[in-house]
Amino acid sequence: MKTDSIFYRLFKTFPNIFFELLDRPPLDADAYRFSSVEVKQTAFRIDGVFLPKNDDPNRPLYFSEFQFQPDPNLYSRFLTEIFMYLDKTDLTNDWRGLILWANRKLDPGEPTRYWEFWDSWRVQCLYLDELEETDKQSLGISTVKLVVESEQQAETKARQLIEQAQQQLADQQTRQNLIELIETILVYKFPQKSQKEIRTMLQLGELKQTRVYQEGLEDGLEQGLEQGLEQGLEQGLEQGLEQGQYKNKVETLPRLLKLGLSAAQVSEVLDLDMTTVKQLIASLDSES
């Protein structure tokens, strides 16, 4: 599974979930903006950072890392990335770190030389498969747990979450965002199934009613995108865009970013090298 992109989208759309994981009031999320940051002049990229809005110096920075495979050097790299980032900014805020492991077996253990970061709770580790499941558990935490559910349990859990979302979320846009996120997690968990099969599995309505489909049509990505959305978003985009010219790809890129695709996914879908994609993204940022 492409867990980095899933968790980036999860925290970007529902930042309150991050603070729930830290056992802090979900309303704390209102004071932060979430992004992925790259440390200039290095090869480091931090999975996610919650930066205080209005550069409030009294609120800590929150750094997050999502780890779903063994990495004996993760802790050294994580702390190095944080200190490199702090060194290259003018921020004076305190900071905290959270590492989300898929399970405890992947964790190599806290290095002795960094013990004080854990003893002080400046850095915390959470194991997704150990998150306690209760009747009062929020939709957000339950959605996080869906990422590590077995294939045998994922289908049932996803249906339950969608039913909860329809019952508990009054705001239509918020409800639709969460349902589409649940659908995306299932697409990654069952790569052998088409988008249509996933939607049938989840007992969702016609694909044409989803926001993803509507936004795709608004962007005019020709017939290939329309057909592709019924077969699976990424596969369809790739098939449809193969027929386009470079100009069409450039015009398409902003919409893909809006749909939540990472630079790496955009590069793969548009068949453009990463250097070109980053230049185009930088150009968009300078125009905004």
C-alpha positions in Angstrom: 0.0 0.0 0.0 1.1 3.6 -0.7 0.7 4.5 3.0 2.5 7.8 2.8 0.0 9.3 0.3 -2.9 7.8 2.3 -1.8 9.3 5.6 -0.9 12.6 4.0 -4.4 12.8 2.5 -5.9 11.7 5.8 -4.2 14.3 8.0 -4.6 17.0 5.3 -8.4 16.4 5.1 -9.0 15.5 8.7 -6.2 17.1 10.8 -8.2 16.5 14.0 -7.4 12.8 13.7 -3.7 13.5 14.3 -4.4 15.2 17.6 -6.8 12.4 18.7 -3.9 10.0 18.2 -1.9 12.1 20.6 -4.8 12.2 23.1 -5.2 15.9 22.6 -8.4 17.9 22.0 -9.4 17.5 18.3 -10.1 21.2 18.2 -6.3 21.8 18.5 -6.3 21.1 14.7 -8.0 24.5 14.1 -4.8 26.2 15.1 -2.6 24.3 12.6 -2.0 23.8 8.9 -0.6 20.5 7.7 1.9 20.0 4.9 4.8 17.9 3.7 8.1 19.7 3.8 11.4 19.2 2.1 14.7 20.3 3.7 16.5 22.3 1.1 20.0 21.3 0.1 19.5 17.8 1.5 17.7 14.6 0.3 15.3 14.7 3.3 11.6 15.0 3.1 9.4 14.9 6.3 6.2 12.9 5.8 4.0 15.5 7.6 4.4 18.6 9.7 1.7 20.5 11.6 2.7 24.2 11.6 0.8 26.7 13.8 -1.3 29.1 11.9 -0.2 32.7 11.9 3.2 31.5 13.0 2.1 31.3 16.6 5.3 30.9 18.6 3.5 29.5 21.6 2.3 26.3 19.9 4.7 23.4 19.3 5.5 22.1 15.8 4.3 18.5 15.3 6.4 16.2 13.0 4.9 12.9 11.8 6.4 9.8 10.2 4.5 6.8 8.8 6.4 3.5 8.8 5.1 0.3 7.3 8.3 -1.6 6.7 11.5 -2.4 8.7 14.0 0.4 8.9 16.7 0.1 11.6 17.9 3.7 10.9 14.5 5.4 11.1 15.0 7.1 14.4 18.3 8.6 13.5 16.9 9.8 10.2 13.7 11.2 11.7 15.6 13.2 14.3 18.1 14.4 11.8 15.4 15.6 9.5 13.7 17.5 12.3 16.9 19.3 13.4 17.9 20.0 9.8 14.5 21.6 9.3 14.7 23.6 12.5 18.2 24.8 11.6 17.0 26.1 8.2 14.0 28.0 9.4 13.5 31.0 11.7 11.0 29.2 13.8 11.6 29.3 17.6 8.7 27.0 18.5 9.0 23.9 20.7 8.4 20.7 18.9 7.0 17.1 19.2 7.3 14.0 17.0 5.0 11.1 16.3 6.0 7.9 14.6 3.1 5.7 13.4 4.2 2.1 13.0 2.0 -0.5 11.3 2.9 -2.8 14.2 5.3 -3.2 17.0 7.3 -6.0 15.3 8.7 -3.4 12.8 10.0 -1.1 15.6 13.8 -1.7 16.1 13.5 -0.2 19.6 14.6 3.2 20.9 18.3 3.7 20.5 20.1 4.2 23.8 21.7 7.4 22.5 18.3 9.0 22.0 16.6 7.8 25.2 15.8 11.4 26.5 13.5 12.1 23.5 11.3 9.2 24.5 11.5 9.6 28.3 10.4 13.2 27.9 7.6 12.2 25.6 9.0 14.7 23.0 8.8 11.8 20.6 6.1 9.2 20.8 5.5 5.9 18.9 2.0 4.5 18.2 1.3 1.1 16.7 -1.8 1.1 14.5 -2.7 -2.5 15.1 -2.7 -1.9 18.9 -5.1 1.1 18.9 -7.8 0.1 21.3 -11.1 -0.5 19.6 -14.1 0.8 21.7 -17.7 1.7 21.0 -16.9 5.3 21.6 -13.9 5.3 19.2 -14.1 8.2 16.7 -14.6 7.7 13.0 -11.2 9.2 12.4 -9.3 6.7 14.6 -11.4 3.8 13.1 -10.4 5.0 9.6 -6.7 4.9 10.6 -7.1 1.4 11.9 -8.7 0.3 8.5 -5.3 0.8 6.9 -3.9 -2.2 8.9 -7.0 -4.4 8.9 -6.6 -7.8 7.2 -8.2 -8.2 3.8 -10.7 -10.6 5.5 -11.9 -7.9 7.9 -11.4 -4.8 5.8 -14.5 -5.1 3.7 -16.8 -5.5 6.7 -15.0 -2.7 8.6 -15.2 -0.3 5.7 -18.9 -0.9 5.3 -19.4 -0.2 9.0 -17.4 3.0 8.7 -19.4 4.2 5.7 -22.7 3.6 7.6 -21.3 5.5 10.6 -20.3 8.4 8.4 -23.7 8.6 6.8 -25.3 8.6 10.3 -23.0 10.8 12.2 -21.6 13.4 9.8 -24.2 16.1 9.1 -22.0 18.1 6.7 -22.3 16.5 3.2 -18.9 17.5 2.0 -17.2 16.1 5.1 -19.1 12.9 4.8 -18.3 12.5 1.1 -14.6 13.2 1.8 -14.4 10.5 4.4 -16.3 8.0 2.3 -13.9 8.6 -0.7 -10.9 8.2 1.7 -12.3 4.9 2.9 -12.8 3.9 -0.7 -9.2 4.9 -1.5 -7.8 2.7 1.3 -9.7 -0.3 0.0 -8.4 0.4 -3.6 -4.8 0.1 -2.2 -5.7 -2.9 0.0 -7.2 -4.8 -3.0 -5.0 -3.7 -6.0 -6.3 -6.7 -8.0 -9.9 -5.2 -8.0 -11.2 -2.4 -10.2 -12.7 0.8 -8.9 -16.1 -0.5 -9.9 -15.6 -3.8 -8.0 -14.5 -1.8 -4.9 -17.6 0.3 -5.1 -19.8 -2.8 -5.5 -18.0 -4.3 -2.5 -18.8 -1.3 -0.4 -22.4 -1.0 -1.7 -21.9 2.5 -2.8 -23.9 4.3 -5.5 -22.9 4.9 -9.1 -19.4 6.2 -9.6 -20.8 9.1 -11.6 -22.2 10.6 -8.4 -18.8 10.9 -6.7 -16.9 14.2 -6.4 -13.9 12.6 -8.0 -15.8 11.8 -11.2 -17.5 15.2 -11.3 -14.2 17.1 -10.9 -12.6 14.9 -13.6 -15.3 15.8 -16.1 -15.0 19.5 -15.2 -11.3 19.3 -16.1 -12.1 18.0 -19.6 -9.7 15.1 -19.5 -11.2 13.6 -22.7 -13.0 10.3 -23.0 -10.0 8.3 -21.6 -10.4 9.8 -18.1 -14.2 9.2 -18.1 -13.7 5.6 -19.0 -10.7 5.3 -16.6 -12.6 6.6 -13.6 -14.9 3.6 -13.9 -11.9 1.2 -14.0 -9.8 2.8 -11.3 -8.6 6.4 -11.1 -4.9 5.9 -11.6 -5.2 3.3 -14.3 -7.8 5.3 -16.2 -5.8 8.5 -16.0 -2.8 6.8 -17.4 -4.7 5.3 -20.3 -6.5 8.5 -21.1 -3.5 10.8 -20.8 -1.2 8.6 -23.0 -3.2 10.0 -26.0 -2.6 13.7 -25.0 0.2 16.1 -25.8 2.6 17.7 -23.3 0.3 20.8 -23.2 -2.6 18.7 -22.0 -0.5 17.1 -19.4 0.6 20.5 -18.0 -3.1 21.6 -17.9 -4.0 18.4 -16.2 -1.4 18.6 -13.4 -3.2 21.1 -11.1 -6.3 18.9 -11.0 -4.3 15.8 -10.1 -2.7 17.7 -7.2 -6.2 18.8 -6.1 -7.4 15.2 -6.2 -4.7 14.4 -3.6 -2.0 12.7 -5.8 1.6 13.1 -4.7 4.3 14.4 -7.0 5.5 10.8 -7.5 2.0 9.7 -8.4 1.6 12.6 -10.8 4.9 11.7 -12.4 3.8 8.1 -12.9 0.3 9.0 -14.2 1.4 11.7 -16.6 4.6 9.9 -17.7 6.7 12.9 -16.8 10.1 12.7 -15.0 10.2 14.0 -11.4 12.3 17.0 -12.3 9.7 18.2 -14.8 6.9 17.6 -12.3 8.7 19.5 -9.5 9.4 22.4 -11.9 5.7 22.6 -12.9 4.6 22.5 -9.3 7.1 25.2 -8.4 5.7 27.3 -11.3 2.2 26.8 -10.0 3.3 27.9 -6.5 4.9 31.0 -7.8 1.7 32.0 -9.7 -0.5 31.5 -6.7 
